Amino acid sequence: MKKAEFIQAVADKAGLSKKDSLKAVDAALETISALLSKGDSISFIGFGTFSTADRAARKARVPGTKKVIDVPASKAVKFKVGKKLKEAVAGAKKAKKK
């Protein structure tokens, strides 16, 4: 699903115009990005938790050349899935197999 399709789905579900849905989704994504860039985490009960993790510097081997390179320390975004989302996805997989 592309962003435009997602915006349309949100508009249909919430009874909003596409313009209002676009503003709401963009505002939510910008807020999540701003909080994560400050190092905060965001929890949506039942859906999941967005957080950041520090990755230590390390050495890595390049496949094919066997050359060893230094990978600098970095921050990464993590998502821990919530119980309701996990159950909904598992239920959808079971329904497709039948």
N, C-alpha and C positions, 0 to 999 in steps of 0.2 A: 504494500500500500504506500502510495506517495503522499506527501504532505497535503496536496490539494484534495485528495480523496479522504484523508483523515479529517480535514477541516469540514468537508461536506457531511461526513458521518457525525461529527460533533454537533454541527448545526442542526441536523435532522433529529438527533437524540435529545438535544437541549431546547429545541424549538426557537433557536436564534437564527439571525441572518448569517450568511457566510462571512460577512465583514466583521460582525461582532465576535463570531467564533474564532476568526483569524487573530483578532486582537487579544482574546482571552488565552488562546494557545501560545501565541508569541510571548505574552507577558509571563505566563507560567514557566515557559522554557528559559526565558531570560532570568527569572528569579531563581530557578534551580541552578543555572550556570553561575550566577553571582554568589550564591551561598556556597556552592562547591569550591569555587575559586578562593573563597575565604577560609576553607577548611572545615566548614560546617557540614552536618549531614541532614538529610530530609527524609522523614518517615511518613509513609502513607499506610495506615493500618490496614492490613489485609492485602495490600498491593505489593509493597516492598520498601526498601530503604536504599537511598542513594548516599554514598559516602566517598571519601578519598583515601588512598593508601600511598604511603611512601615506598618507593622501590629503591633499594640500595644499589650503588654502583657495582658492576660485575664485569667479568670477562666472558665473552661469548665466541663460539667458533662459527665461522661462516661456512655453510654447507657448500660442498663442491671444491672450495679452495683450501679448506682446513686452516685458513688464516685466523688467528686469535685477535679479537678487537676489544677495546674497552668500551663498555656501555655506561654512560653517565647515570647518576642517580636521577630519579624523576618521580612525579606524582601521577597516579592513575585513578580513574573513576571506577568505583565498584558499585554493583547493584546486588542486593540480597533479596531474593523473591519472597513475597509474603505468602501466608498459608492459603488464603482464598484464591489468589492468582494461580498458585501451584496446583490447587485442586481443580480449578476451572480448566487449565491447560491439560491436565491429566485426563479429565472427563471428556474433553473434546477429542483427544487422541483415541480414547476407547470407543467413542461414538463413530469415528471415521472408519475404524477397523471392522466394524460390524456390517 
